[in-house]
Amino acid sequence: MRNILKTIFPCASISLSLVTAGLLFALSALASAQDSEDRVVESDTHRFVEMADGVWQVTGTGSVYTMSNAMVLVGEFDVLVVDSHVTPAAARALLESLKVITDLPVRYLVNSHYHFDHAHGNQSFPDNVEIIGHTYTRDKLSGRSGNVLEEATFKSFTDGVPATVARLAEQAANESNPARKAQLQEMHRVQNEYMISTREIRPTPPNITLEKEMTLFQVVARGSREIQLLHFGRGHTGGDVVIYLPQERVVFTGDFLLPSLSYMGDGFVNDWPASLEGLKSLDFDIVLPGHGAPVRGKEKIGHFQAYLTDLWSKTETLKNQGLSAEEAAQKIDLSNHSGNYAQIRGPGADVRAIRRIYQLLDNPG
């Protein structure tokens, strides 16, 4: 192990809205920072918001397609990064951007889970960087449970990218307004570079794994920073890890909990509400999510538990009525949760979530 950290081992096709998702996340993070006294530092590609001493939330500025947030912990001697973004190119931009906040080397990378938008930058980290994740994440990224590049989740988000690139090129060519034309050209550049970088992805698994928990201690000016890596059970995936900083009262949740509804195409919706009880048990003030702006307090946990429980129950009812997953996805009505989730606008749900629940109902366990 390196000198920074002492380790204790106890025990759908892409839409145009996704083109600008990274920019929207960055703007929401900036708005959050401006409402507080958090320190904000920017590179060309990344925005770093210091949430506590040496604890940085990281979002993209929009000039490189990052898709997900990251967290960076800067110590006295070196650095720990949580999540590596969506492509090798995005990860390289992140590593280059770290220079605006520190000249210390990265020693550890933690994967909150295996999904492409959080872990497909792993290969860009230097060989001497240890990668830590859940055993489930290692199984997925090592190919032991199949090729993640052929899974429905990855393909549903990437198969439509070439069409998006072509559409943006056509729109830019036909646009007469100079300002709008420049905007479209920039969107095309970002998406084209994203498409190109997806071709170089080599899924790279963690080489250090945990099952339930792991505690790290990072040397900082005041002594040491305790970093708890915790798996509370199946949720967004089978191997979600939250990164909890008890002294700073901050927790990074990946996609286990977001300000909005999480993607559920690989989720364990039947287990997820109980797993979230573990998150409730932690003593924190701020959630740094895998997408979107920071969340303060624990209210969102209860909202999401209620939604998941209702989603499971209503989906099971529709399945028992003989509806296909596609029919159920159109009919299901979760508008009673629209007060907590603005994206709910009447009946309907992501068909990938409903298909996943049908799978779980057919094959429990």
C-alpha positions as CSV (number, residue, x, y, z in Angstrom):
1,M,0.0,0.0,0.0
2,R,1.1,3.6,-0.6
3,N,2.1,6.1,2.0
4,I,-1.0,8.3,1.7
5,L,-3.5,5.7,3.0
6,K,-3.4,3.1,5.7
7,T,-6.0,0.5,4.8
8,I,-8.0,-1.6,7.2
9,F,-9.9,-4.6,5.8
10,P,-12.5,-5.7,8.3
11,C,-14.1,-8.8,7.5
12,A,-32.1,4.3,-24.0
13,S,-30.6,5.4,-26.9
14,I,-29.1,8.8,-26.2
15,S,-31.4,11.7,-26.5
16,L,-30.5,15.3,-27.3
17,S,-31.2,16.2,-23.7
18,L,-28.2,14.0,-22.7
19,V,-26.0,16.0,-25.0
20,T,-26.2,18.9,-22.6
21,A,-26.6,16.9,-19.4
22,G,-23.0,17.4,-18.4
23,L,-23.4,21.2,-18.8
24,L,-26.6,21.2,-16.8
25,F,-25.0,19.3,-14.0
26,A,-22.1,21.7,-14.0
27,L,-24.5,24.7,-13.9
28,S,-26.5,23.2,-11.0
29,A,-23.3,22.6,-9.1
30,L,-22.1,26.2,-9.7
31,A,-25.4,27.5,-8.5
32,S,-25.1,25.5,-5.4
33,A,-21.6,26.8,-4.8
34,Q,-22.6,30.4,-5.3
35,D,-25.3,30.0,-2.7
36,S,-22.6,29.1,-0.2
37,E,-19.1,30.0,0.6
38,D,-17.6,27.0,-1.1
39,R,-14.4,27.6,-3.0
40,V,-14.7,27.1,-6.8
41,V,-11.8,26.5,-9.1
42,E,-12.1,25.7,-12.9
43,S,-10.0,24.2,-15.6
44,D,-11.1,24.2,-19.3
45,T,-13.0,21.0,-18.8
46,H,-13.8,20.7,-15.1
47,R,-15.2,22.6,-12.2
48,F,-14.0,21.8,-8.6
49,V,-16.1,22.9,-5.7
50,E,-14.5,22.5,-2.2
51,M,-17.2,21.2,0.1
52,A,-14.8,20.8,3.1
53,D,-11.0,21.1,3.5
54,G,-9.5,19.1,0.7
55,V,-12.9,17.6,-0.3
56,W,-13.8,18.5,-3.8
57,Q,-17.0,17.8,-5.8
58,V,-16.1,17.6,-9.5
59,T,-18.3,18.3,-12.5
60,G,-17.7,18.9,-16.2
61,T,-17.9,22.3,-17.7
62,G,-19.4,20.9,-20.9
63,S,-16.3,21.1,-23.1
64,V,-15.7,17.4,-22.6
65,Y,-18.6,14.9,-22.2
66,T,-18.1,13.6,-18.6
67,M,-21.8,12.5,-17.9
68,S,-21.1,11.9,-14.2
69,N,-19.7,13.7,-11.2
70,A,-16.6,12.7,-9.3
71,M,-15.1,13.5,-5.9
72,V,-11.5,14.3,-5.2
73,L,-9.8,14.1,-1.7
74,V,-6.5,15.9,-1.4
75,G,-4.2,15.0,1.4
76,E,-0.7,16.0,2.5
77,F,1.1,13.6,0.2
78,D,-1.3,12.4,-2.5
79,V,-4.8,12.2,-3.8
80,L,-7.8,9.9,-3.9
81,V,-10.4,10.1,-6.7
82,V,-13.9,8.7,-6.7
83,D,-15.2,7.7,-10.1
84,S,-13.5,8.1,-13.4
85,H,-16.2,9.4,-15.8
86,V,-17.7,8.0,-19.0
87,T,-14.7,7.5,-21.3
88,P,-10.9,7.3,-21.3
89,A,-10.8,10.8,-22.8
90,A,-13.0,12.2,-20.0
91,A,-10.8,10.6,-17.4
92,R,-7.6,12.0,-19.0
93,A,-9.2,15.5,-18.9
94,L,-10.0,15.0,-15.2
95,L,-6.4,13.9,-14.4
96,E,-5.0,16.9,-16.4
97,S,-7.5,19.2,-14.6
98,L,-6.4,18.2,-11.1
99,K,-3.4,20.5,-11.6
100,V,-5.7,23.5,-10.9
101,I,-6.2,22.3,-7.3
102,T,-3.0,20.2,-6.5
103,D,0.3,19.0,-7.9
104,L,0.2,15.8,-5.8
105,P,-0.1,12.4,-7.5
106,V,-3.2,10.3,-7.5
107,R,-2.7,7.0,-5.6
108,Y,-6.2,5.6,-5.3
109,L,-9.3,5.5,-7.5
110,V,-12.6,4.3,-6.0
111,N,-15.5,3.1,-8.2
112,S,-18.9,3.8,-6.6
113,H,-20.3,1.1,-9.0
114,Y,-19.5,-0.5,-12.4
115,H,-21.7,1.5,-14.8
116,F,-20.0,2.9,-17.8
117,D,-20.5,6.6,-16.9
118,H,-18.6,6.1,-13.6
119,A,-16.0,3.5,-14.4
120,H,-15.1,3.6,-18.1
121,G,-12.3,6.1,-17.5
122,N,-10.5,3.6,-15.2
123,Q,-8.0,2.6,-17.9
124,S,-6.6,6.2,-18.2
125,F,-5.3,6.2,-14.6
126,P,-1.6,5.4,-14.3
127,D,-0.6,1.8,-13.6
128,N,0.6,2.7,-10.1
129,V,-2.9,3.9,-9.1
130,E,-4.8,1.3,-7.1
131,I,-8.4,0.9,-8.0
132,I,-10.9,0.0,-5.3
133,G,-14.4,-1.3,-5.7
134,H,-17.0,-3.9,-4.7
135,T,-16.4,-7.5,-5.7
136,Y,-19.6,-7.2,-7.9
137,T,-17.9,-4.3,-9.7
138,R,-14.8,-6.3,-10.3
139,D,-16.8,-9.2,-11.6
140,K,-18.6,-6.9,-14.0
141,L,-15.6,-5.0,-15.3
142,S,-13.4,-8.1,-15.5
143,G,-15.8,-9.9,-17.8
144,R,-16.5,-12.7,-15.3
145,S,-20.3,-12.1,-15.6
146,G,-20.2,-11.1,-19.3
147,N,-19.1,-8.3,-21.5
148,V,-20.4,-5.0,-20.1
149,L,-20.0,-3.4,-23.5
150,E,-22.7,-5.8,-24.8
151,E,-25.1,-5.2,-21.9
152,A,-28.4,-3.5,-22.5
153,T,-27.5,-0.6,-20.3
154,F,-24.4,0.4,-22.1
155,K,-26.0,-0.1,-25.5
156,S,-29.1,1.8,-24.7
157,F,-27.1,4.9,-23.8
158,T,-24.6,4.6,-26.7
159,D,-26.2,3.0,-29.7
160,G,-27.9,6.3,-30.6
161,V,-24.7,8.4,-30.3
162,P,-23.7,8.2,-34.0
163,A,-27.2,9.4,-35.0
164,T,-27.0,12.3,-32.6
165,V,-23.6,13.3,-34.0
166,A,-25.0,13.2,-37.5
167,R,-28.1,15.2,-36.5
168,L,-26.1,17.9,-34.8
169,A,-23.8,18.2,-37.8
170,E,-26.8,18.6,-40.1
171,Q,-28.5,21.1,-37.8
172,A,-25.3,23.2,-37.6
173,A,-24.8,23.2,-41.4
174,N,-28.4,24.4,-41.9
175,E,-28.4,27.0,-39.1
176,S,-28.3,30.6,-40.2
177,N,-28.2,32.3,-36.8
178,P,-24.5,32.7,-36.0
179,A,-24.8,32.3,-32.2
180,R,-27.0,29.2,-32.5
181,K,-24.8,27.8,-35.3
182,A,-21.7,28.1,-33.0
183,Q,-23.6,26.4,-30.2
184,L,-24.6,23.5,-32.4
185,Q,-21.0,23.2,-33.7
186,E,-19.7,23.0,-30.2
187,M,-22.3,20.4,-29.2
188,H,-21.3,18.4,-32.3
189,R,-17.6,18.6,-31.4
190,V,-18.2,17.4,-27.8
191,Q,-20.5,14.5,-28.9
192,N,-18.2,13.5,-31.8
193,E,-15.2,13.3,-29.5
194,Y,-17.3,11.3,-27.0
195,M,-18.3,8.9,-29.8
196,I,-14.6,8.5,-30.8
197,S,-13.5,7.8,-27.2
198,T,-16.1,5.1,-26.7
199,R,-14.2,3.0,-29.3
200,E,-11.1,2.9,-27.1
201,I,-12.8,1.7,-23.9
202,R,-11.2,-1.4,-22.3
203,P,-13.2,-2.2,-19.1
204,T,-10.7,-2.1,-16.3
205,P,-11.7,-3.6,-13.0
206,P,-10.7,-2.8,-9.4
207,N,-7.7,-4.6,-8.1
208,I,-8.7,-4.1,-4.5
209,T,-12.2,-5.2,-3.5
210,L,-14.5,-5.1,-0.5
211,E,-17.7,-6.9,0.4
212,K,-19.3,-4.8,3.2
213,E,-16.8,-2.1,4.3
214,M,-13.3,-0.8,4.2
215,T,-11.8,2.1,6.1
216,L,-9.0,4.2,4.8
217,F,-7.0,6.9,6.6
218,Q,-5.6,9.8,4.5
219,V,-2.8,12.0,5.9
220,V,-4.0,15.6,6.1
221,A,-2.7,18.7,7.8
222,R,-4.7,18.2,10.9
223,G,-3.8,14.5,11.3
224,S,-5.8,12.0,9.3
225,R,-9.0,11.9,7.3
226,E,-11.2,8.8,7.9
227,I,-12.7,7.5,4.6
228,Q,-15.3,4.8,5.0
229,L,-16.3,2.7,2.0
230,L,-19.6,1.1,2.7
231,H,-21.9,-1.4,0.9
232,F,-25.4,-1.4,2.4
233,G,-26.9,-4.0,0.1
234,R,-28.2,-4.2,-3.5
235,G,-29.7,-1.1,-5.0
236,H,-28.8,0.7,-8.2
237,T,-26.5,-2.2,-8.9
238,G,-25.4,-5.3,-6.9
239,G,-22.2,-3.5,-5.8
240,D,-22.9,0.1,-4.8
241,V,-20.3,1.7,-2.6
242,V,-20.9,4.9,-0.7
243,I,-17.9,7.0,0.4
244,Y,-18.5,8.4,3.8
245,L,-16.3,11.1,5.5
246,P,-17.5,11.2,9.1
247,Q,-15.3,14.1,10.2
248,E,-16.5,16.3,7.3
249,R,-20.1,14.9,7.5
250,V,-20.1,14.3,3.8
251,V,-21.2,11.2,1.8
252,F,-20.7,10.5,-1.9
253,T,-23.5,8.2,-3.0
254,G,-22.8,7.6,-6.7
255,D,-26.2,6.6,-8.2
256,F,-27.4,4.9,-5.0
257,L,-29.2,8.2,-4.2
258,L,-29.6,11.2,-6.6
259,P,-31.5,14.5,-6.4
260,S,-33.6,13.0,-9.2
261,L,-34.7,9.5,-10.0
262,S,-31.9,7.0,-10.6
263,Y,-31.6,4.8,-13.6
264,M,-33.0,1.4,-12.7
265,G,-32.2,-0.9,-15.6
266,D,-29.8,-2.9,-13.5
267,G,-31.3,-2.1,-10.2
268,F,-32.6,-4.4,-7.4
269,V,-35.8,-2.4,-6.8
270,N,-37.1,-4.9,-4.3
271,D,-33.9,-4.6,-2.1
272,W,-33.1,-0.9,-2.7
273,P,-35.4,0.7,0.0
274,A,-34.0,-1.5,2.7
275,S,-30.4,-0.8,1.6
276,L,-31.1,2.9,1.8
277,E,-31.8,2.4,5.5
278,G,-28.0,2.0,5.9
279,L,-27.5,5.4,4.3
280,K,-30.0,6.9,6.8
281,S,-27.9,5.5,9.6
282,L,-24.9,7.7,8.8
283,D,-24.4,11.1,10.4
284,F,-23.9,13.5,7.5
285,D,-25.0,16.9,6.4
286,I,-24.2,16.8,2.6
287,V,-24.8,14.2,-0.1
288,L,-22.5,14.5,-3.1
289,P,-24.4,12.5,-5.8
290,G,-23.1,10.8,-8.9
291,H,-25.2,13.2,-11.0
292,G,-26.6,16.7,-10.2
293,A,-26.1,19.2,-7.4
294,P,-25.3,18.4,-3.7
295,V,-28.2,17.5,-1.5
296,R,-28.4,18.6,2.1
297,G,-30.0,16.4,4.8
298,K,-31.8,13.1,4.6
299,E,-35.3,13.9,3.3
300,K,-34.5,12.7,-0.2
301,I,-33.9,9.2,1.1
302,G,-37.4,8.8,2.4
303,H,-38.8,10.2,-0.9
304,F,-36.9,7.7,-2.9
305,Q,-37.8,4.8,-0.7
306,A,-41.4,5.6,-1.1
307,Y,-41.1,5.9,-4.9
308,L,-39.3,2.6,-5.2
309,T,-41.8,0.7,-3.0
310,D,-44.7,2.2,-5.0
311,L,-43.0,1.4,-8.3
312,W,-42.5,-2.2,-7.4
313,S,-46.0,-2.7,-6.1
314,K,-47.7,-1.1,-9.1
315,T,-45.5,-2.9,-11.6
316,E,-46.2,-6.2,-9.9
317,T,-50.0,-5.5,-10.2
318,L,-49.8,-4.7,-13.9
319,K,-47.7,-7.8,-14.5
320,N,-50.3,-9.9,-12.7
321,Q,-52.9,-8.4,-15.0
322,G,-51.1,-9.9,-18.0
323,L,-49.6,-6.7,-19.4
324,S,-46.2,-6.8,-21.1
325,A,-43.4,-4.8,-19.7
326,E,-43.8,-2.3,-22.6
327,E,-47.5,-1.9,-21.9
328,A,-46.9,-1.5,-18.2
329,A,-44.3,1.1,-18.8
330,Q,-46.8,3.2,-20.7
331,K,-49.7,2.7,-18.2
332,I,-48.1,2.9,-14.8
333,D,-49.0,6.0,-12.9
334,L,-46.5,7.4,-10.3
335,S,-47.7,11.0,-10.5
336,N,-48.4,10.9,-6.8
337,H,-44.6,11.3,-6.5
338,S,-44.3,14.3,-8.9
339,G,-44.0,16.7,-6.0
340,N,-40.7,15.2,-5.1
341,Y,-39.5,14.4,-8.7
342,A,-40.2,17.1,-11.3
343,Q,-39.4,14.7,-14.2
344,I,-42.7,12.8,-13.5
345,R,-45.3,14.3,-15.7
346,G,-48.2,12.0,-15.8
347,P,-48.4,8.2,-16.5
348,G,-45.4,6.3,-17.8
349,A,-42.0,5.1,-16.6
350,D,-38.7,4.1,-18.1
351,V,-39.3,0.8,-19.9
352,R,-35.8,-0.4,-18.9
353,A,-36.8,-0.1,-15.2
354,I,-40.1,-2.0,-15.8
355,R,-38.3,-4.8,-17.8
356,R,-35.8,-5.1,-14.9
357,I,-38.6,-5.5,-12.3
358,Y,-40.3,-8.1,-14.5
359,Q,-37.0,-10.0,-14.6
360,L,-36.8,-9.9,-10.8
361,L,-40.4,-10.9,-10.4
362,D,-39.8,-13.9,-12.6
363,N,-36.4,-14.8,-11.0
364,P,-36.4,-13.6,-7.4
365,G,-33.1,-13.9,-5.5
